[in-house]
Each structure stands twice: as structure tokens, then as C-alpha cells.
Amino acid sequence: MQRRSAIALLVGLCISASTTSAASSQTVERTPTAPNLRPASDLTSSTSGLLSARRTTATDTFYLYGGPGSTDGKFQDSNGAPDWQDWEGRDGTQTTNYWQVSTHNASNLNNNGAGNHAYWCGRTAEQAPNWVHTPGYGSGWDTSIIYESGPVADPVAAQTLSLDFYFNHDTEPGYDFLLIEVESAGTWQSMHGLYDFDGSNRDVADIFQPPGLRFAEVGQPTWDFLGNDYGGENGDRIRVRIRVVSDGAFDDQTGLWPTIGGAAQVDDISLSHAGGSYFEDFEGPAPYLFEQVIEPFAGDFSEIYPAVSDVDPYRENASPVALFVDRGQAVRNGPAPDGSTSTGGTLSPNWDYGIADGYVVNHTGGLTAGPASKPLDNQVLSPWIEWDLPGTDDDDPEVRGAILRFDVYNHLSIEDGIFFEWFIHPGKGTDFFSNDNTVYYSSEGPLWERFEVDISEYLPTTPHPQMRIALGVHDYAEVFTVPGTDSTPAPYFDNVTLLKYRLGGLRLVAEPADLQQNHWSDNRGIDASTQESRSHLDVTRRSTSVDIFELIELGVQDVRLVWTLKKNPLFEDAIRSVPASVLDENVVLGPVVWSGDRLPSSTSAWTTRNFDPPAIWAFYPGDLMEYYYRATDDAGRITTLPADLTGFGDFNGSFDRRFVVRGLPNITDASGTQPEILLYVGNIDRVDVGLILGAFAQLGMFEGEDFDLRSVPRESTPVTPGFLGTPASQLANYSTIFCFAGGR
């Protein structure tokens, strides 16, 4: 076999192998309203490189849930039978209405006295056991009670609506509001003002004085319909709603704005229009003049199943798993407002495996199928998990990092629009769940994979005593504008583990797109014949950035990029600029190697440090630079990215190649001699570059000597501007170009 043919064969094998050995959960760019899609290995962090060591170091690693020797998170009992293990299902499309008839803070209203009932918007301690303050109201609320008349006698005729009631309100001023609205010609409009009522009507002694506020005295109690401007589906109803909205921060749930009233109470409502006059004091049983708004929902299809079949060619899981197939069962949270409990089941035209009869995940909106459907959004929620273990071994403040790990059967394509996601509930007083705003799919076919994510930055600086995990499936076909006409039984979840570990300092995180990549000179020619022509071949490198998370209660003392440069001797020092700006420190200029530190050029957002590369005219074709980030906290603890600095400065291929950058092409003499082969990796996130380099090494061929390598973190093709990032003239001396498309 000729050598060139052997290369082609090995590279072909590398493409096939890399799509199974690399993490298979993949990502694409998103619209502003959609979540990210990201491969499991997309983030590079200062802690990820040490995970294998943490797994075997008992003093640094503590299993909070699941793990070796535990049945927790395995969805089975001690006999191997399916078991929820105190997990529970959740339908993310089902909204909660927070209005209820109660005596809470209602005695002052219209001087009714103790025991008076009113409609209250809030939650008791029993209803919200994990809030910081109760009773009260929570984060991100938009909840209403509505009056709806029967059909008006003549929708073309004008008439006047009158409304009056007594009320209290108690919310954060300027951000959370009590709104009084009328539907007019399909649009809800305020009866009082743009922002209606905020703040509180309690006095300086925190007492709600009787009779409370009267809407007829502080609001606009009438509304004139002109005809053809009524509400309802057919435009023939009078509809009035009383609504509470809150933002995502200061309230009773977080404890940052504790109240007494808990949003609002309304009582003794008088309402009249041409159809009649009505009164409601909430002292009797329902139904009431104003009723809670219960919105349609897709349904909760979560269930724990015994052994479920899959089509992974390499791995089988014969134990119980959590999944979300629609087999026509009554949904766990039914019935829906229209009384429905089942879709009848969802089948695929292409896939027939999983549970009996081949049912798949619903992709038609569940119980809301139709023009106004709500796409599926289901999770399974873990029981509350204790952060503090018995004893004192895990009590060191540095034991602050956290890792979430689980097995997932991933047979999810972008075209179907069905994705899996994870969440963490950081604990009492927080918003419901936090995550990396990312959903995951597979571009590599059906595979069981071990998913692992560092969740340290999603926890408070001092973690709460308890937290929860959620794993789920979400239909985003409409958001990502993909067909969404098919699905599989995936995802399946199993073997959930939560552990905490010793941080030892600041946490550094970078995305592959923010790291340096091999690049060419911006000069359109490659003429190395004279010193003058060589001086124009400098390689311009773009800025890099790193995110810093202060997960231990200490500040950032110092952050820097540490670099070392092995020069191509063809490009003499006379044409190079010495890094000597105010951002350069510890610069050492040796005959073969230059080195130094680079300080951040700017800070964007509160966590990000941006770095410009040292001296534009210091990097040339054939140069080899290795670098890492180093951060020091106020206690002098040092963290690096990558965490393992083995081989740094040796220039022998032993240092983490993600932090190695070459100037292209590797010109070795004044006549322009360079490698004839170029390897282009169109999406470095999706290809095991090390496997490719290993295949070439088996043939005695090495990067920088026998071939050049150019990679980019996002996918592009030879016909798009992103390909190679250089004019065709600079590719002229390559006789062979191998393109790797990242498994796509």
C-alpha cells in the first residue's frame, strides 16, 4: 500500500472512531430566545482535568447522592425492581395559579374584622417550605383571577362596565405589581394606569389600616365599551382580570423583600354592566365571581420503567430507567382544563423500540395538540439532597465544588427538535432551577453516554443545606425552526450521582471558541526569501478570554496569561517586536525561547477577563507557543487552566494541545519549504484530534514537520468564509487537504 493511501485509510478510520470516543452530545448556535445546544465536552475548566484524581482521593471527594455502593439515583429498589426513590415528575408547561381564598391579612378589608375571607395572592409556609420568608409571594409570578360574562346581547352596542372592591397590596416598589385589566378587542388594557399598584398600603408601623384601599377611590372604576371591542374568543364577552406580576429577585421567596401581605388581598367586589350587577365576598364555597385562570398544559409523561430496549450498537442497559414516552397513559398531572387525560399515544414512522408497541416521546404538544399547542417540557426531580455530610471531613470551606453525573441514552436529532437538559435547584430561597441554559442532542446516532458537568458556579457562595437535581426532555422544534415531526423513545436517564470536591481556589472556565487556534499570516503571499519579505509574514492572533468564578468567599488578587514561545529560527529577532507594554510582565528573551506573562486587557461582564496576545509582530510561521491561565485569590491560592501543566515549555507534544498554538505554514527555509499536507478540523468540539494525530504518528508523520493542522471551534466548510480563514494563495503549496467535519 502506498503511504498516501495509508494516510487516507487511517484518516477515514479516525473520523469514524472520533465520533464514538468523543462526547456525543452536540450543539449549534442559537437564537436569542432559545437555549444553547452544546457538546458535553464544550466547556474547558480548571477543575475538569482533575476529575479522575478526585474520584479516587477520598479526602477531596464526597458523594452526596448515588455513587459506588449506593442504590440512590438508579431508579430501582434493592431487588432491582423499578422504584421512583422519592423522585417525582414535573410538567414545565403547567403554570401554578397563586390566588386562593384565605383569611390571611384580610380582617381590615371593608372593616369586616377577624375571620374575614378574601382572595389572596401568596403562599403559606406549608405551601412553600423552602422559601426564606413566609407567608408571602415569589419570584417570576404572573398569576390572575378573571371575571367573564356570558355573551353580551349586542356586541355592536356600547355599554359601561363599573368595578369596585377593597384591597391590600404589598410588593417590592417599582418591580412587582397588582394590575387591574379589561380585555378590549383581544388586548388586555389597564383600568388604572400602566403599572397600577406597587409598594404597600401598610403604615409606618406595618399595620394595614381598615378599610384597606377602595378601588373606586384610588383607581378608575369604569370602562366604556364602544361596540365591537369586547373580549373573549368570539369578541362578545366582558372580561376583567386582577393580576399579580413579579420579577425574578426581591420578594419573600428569596427573602430579599419580605412582606406582610404577600402580594395582595381583594374582597367585596362589586361589578355591573348592561347584563346585570354582581357582588362577591368569598365567604361561601366556589365558584366565585372571579375564578383562577388555569392554562392548558402538555402533560407529565414521566415514568420509571424496567429494562427498556435501545439501538446503541456498543452498550446495553438492562436496569430500570426514567423516561418520558407517550404510550397513551393518563398523564400524571391530569386532567387538563378541558377534561382530557391522554393523547392516545405517540408513534414514530421510523423507530419501533424502547417499550412495548414502540411508543415514543410526544412531539405534538401533548394534551394541547393543535394550533395553540404547548411543546413538551418534562422533568424528573430528585428528592432533597443534603449538602453537609455527617462528621467534619467535608466541612472545609474549600470543599465547595460540585459535579453532577448521570448516564443518558441519547438518540436525539436536531431535526426532531427533542433535546435533553439538566437543572439544579440550589436550595431554599432561590429561583426554581438553574442550569447552563443549554439543551443537548446527538449528532452521532443512538448512544448511551456518561454525562458530567461541573455545577459549582450554579450554587450560592455558601451552599444551602439542601438541593435538588432535575433531568428532563424538552421539545424546542418551534424555537429552532426544525421539522419536529418525529421522535424516538429517548432520552433515558440512569445512575445519577452528585458529588462535591475540594476546589483549592478560583475556578477558571473557557469555551473552545475563546482559545487560540493555529493560524496563517494575514499577508496574502508567502515569500520568505528576504528579511524584508519575512517581516511581513507575522501572524496576527485574536484575543482570548477566561471566566473566573469566586466560589470560595475570597476575592481575585491576580489573573494572567502565562506564555512561552519557541521561535522558528528562519524569522530572525531583528524583525520581531519584544513584548514590552504595560500588560507584559516577567518577559525573558532567550536565543531559542521567549516567555512572559500577559495581564488582562479588559474585563467584560463580572466574571470575564480578556487577553490580547503579546506583541503583534512577535509570532511568525513555524513558531510554537504554549500558554495557560493562572489566577490567584486573596488567600494566595493558585488555580490554572489547564489544571495539569505537565510538559509546559518542553515543546515536545506533552502539554495540553488545547493550549498550544502554531503559526502557519511551518516554513523551514528561505525558499518557502513547508509541509505538503494540511489537516483541517471544521469543528474541534466534535472531533478527537488526538486520535487523528495518533494515526499519523503511527505512520511516522508529525504535526509541524510532515503536516500542518488548522482547526476552528465551530463548524464550517471549504465554501464558507470560516474555512481556514485565509486566501487561496496561502493554500497553494499544500498538495493534500484533509477536511474533518466533526461527525456531521
Secondary structure, DSSP 8 states (H G I E B T S, - for coil): --HHHHHHHHHHHHHHHHHHHS--EE-----TTS-EE--TT--EETTGGGHHHHHH-TTTEEEEES-TT--TTSSB-TTS-B--TT-EEEETT-----EEEE-TT-TTGGG--TT--EEEE-B-TTT-TTSSSSSB--TT-EEEEEEE----S-TTS-EEEEEEEEEEEE--TTT-EEEEEEEETTEEEESS-SS-B-SB---TTS---TT-EEHHHHS--EEEE-SS--BTTTT-B-EEEEEEE--SSSSTTTTSS--SS-EEEEEEEEEEETTEEEEE-S-S-S--SSEE----------EEESS-----SS----S-EEE-B-SS---TT---TTS-------B-SS---SSGGGB-B--S-GGG-STT----EEEEE---EESS-SSSTT-STTEEEEEEEEEEEE---TTTTEEEEEEEE--TTS-S-B--SEEBEESS-SEEEEEEEE-GGGS-SS--SEEEEEEEEEE-TTTTT-------S--EEEEEEEEEEE--S-EEEE-GGGS---EE-SSSS---SSHHHHTT-------EEEEEE--SS--EEEEEEEEEEE--TTS-GGG-----STTEEEEEE-SSEEEEEE--SEEETTTEEEE--S-GGG--TT-EEEEEEEEEETT--EEEESS--TTTTT-SS-S-GGGEEEEES---STT----SEEEEES-GGGS-HHHHHHHHHHTT--BTTTEEEEE-SS---TTSTTSTTS-GGGGTT-SEEEEE-TT-
